[in-house]
């Protein structure tokens, strides 16, 4: 696994004759141990396209699980999360983002 994670760095250093960290800090992975944390991470991931201004609504990102869940399609590759999603999941994913857009637009 370490080879996989460091192959790009070695290639970068070889090409540019550099050394040290390529990015600011080392990669860190933390286990998700609480249901609330998992929902927070899922919300973050499902909002990425919206945050990057790639879509107007988060559920419009056709490569995201939110679009599939919102449409109600039975998809074999979409796994049921280990934590039940709240009934208002779509609202929770997009909540707060509209206020941010309005605040930026009024400046």
Secondary structure by P-SEA (a helix, b strand, c coil): ccccccaaaaaaaaacccccccccccbbbbbbccaaaaaaaaaaaaacccccccccccccccccaaaaaaaccccccccccccccccaaaaaaacaaaaaaaaaaac
